[in-house]
């Protein structure tokens, strides 16, 4: 299943593929720069390679420009590892990834999508709100802290 628009293809990906790995490493480096170790909740590349996680990439030709993961938690899905190459921002890639992630969650029969993001990631907050997410309290194993923002979206 893919979604193509403006030369961008959103397809199932592999976190261990070199371009995807490079994006994930860039994302991890940014999170380590912005937040303390205990405030970081990203998954390692190996942790993204389990059957309950659907990993998607946005490609333009042979170049991987963005990625996102949907972790199926049974009662809900959780967004993990959302990242777009800074040089490719402004092309609508994050919106395409979110649309495909929403479709993947619905295809899995999930009733809700949740996420945890950092308070300093203002562009991410705007993206999630544009896709119907609203603030909520901590969920799963998360605990309230000064840097985490929790959001949820109910699927019809």
N, C-alpha and C positions, 0 to 999 in steps of 0.2 A: 504494500500500500504506500503510495507516495502522493504528494501534493505539490504541483508545480505551478509557479507563478513568477513572472518577471525574471525567468532564468534561474530561479532558486527552486531546488528540489528538496523536499523533506522526506527522508527515508530512514528505515531502521539502520542503526549503526552499531559499531563495535568500539567500546571504550579503549581497546588495546590497539586499534588501528592508529598508525603514527600521527596523522593529522588530528584525530580526535583526542589522542593522548596529549598532544601539544596544547590544544585548547583547554583541556582539563587542568594541565599543569599551570597554564597562565591564570586560570580561574583560581586555583589553589594559592598561587603566589599573591594574587590580589587580595584574597581573603586574609592571608597571613599578614599582609601589609596593613590592612584596615582594622583587623580584630585580633584580640588575644587568643591564645591556643584554646582556652576553655570556652571562648565565644564562637569558635568555628565548629560547624556541624556538617561539613561536606564529607562525602563518602570517598574513600580511596578508589583508584581505578579498579582494583580487584573486587571491591565491594559493589561496584556498578555492574559486575559481570555475573550476577546471580539470576536464576530464572524468574524471580518475581519482579525484576526491573526491566522495563522497556526503555531502551536508549535510542534516542532519535538524533539525527544530524541534519543540518541544512547544508546543501552543497550547491555550488555554482560551478557547473562542469565537473572537473575532478578535484576541486578545492573545497574542503570542509570549512565552513565559515561560522557555524554555531552548533550547539548541542543542548539537549535537555534530557532528563531521565524522569520516568514515572515509576515510583516504587508502589507496588500493590500491597497495601497493608491489610487487606481483607475487607474491612468496613469502609475504607476510604483509600484514595491514592495520594501519594505525597510527591510533590515536585522536588527534584534534586538536580544539582549541577547545571543550572541554566546559565549559559554563557555564549556570547557572540564576540568574535574577533573584533577588537576595537577599530581596526581599519575597515571593517565591513558594516559598521553601524550606520543607521539611517536608510537602510535598504528594506526595512520591514521584516527582517529575518526573525527577530524575537516574536513578532506577532504571528508569523507563519508557524513557528515552533509551538507557540501556545495553542493555536487552532488545531494542530495535529495532535498535540498532547491531550486536549479536550476530547477529540474523537477517539483516541486510544483508550481513555478512561471510560468513555461511554461504551465502547466495544467490549470492555472487560466487565461491564455491568456495575461499575462503581457509582455510588450515589453522591459522592463528595470528593473534592480535591482539596488538599491542605498544603500549606507550605510554611517554612520558617525562613526569614530573610533578615539581613542586618539593617539596623536603623540608618546607617550611612548610605545605603544603596537606594537613593531617592528615585532614580530612573526605573529601577525594578519595581518599586512600590506603584509608580504610575502605570507601568505595563500591566501588573496584576490587577489593579483596579479597573483598567480599561477592559479587562477580560472577565469582569464580574466578581472579582474577589473582594471580600470585606474582612476587616480585622476580627480576630477571635482570640481566645485564650490559648495557652499552651496545650499541646496534644501529645499523644504517644509518650515517649520518654523525656520530652522537653520539659524544662522548668523555666518559669518566668525569670528574666534577667534584664539588665538595663540596655542591652544592645539588640535583643531579638524582637522582631515583629512577626506575629503569627497571623495567617490569613486563611480563609476558607471560601469555597464556592460550592453551592449545591447544584447538582446536575439534575435536569428534568427527567 
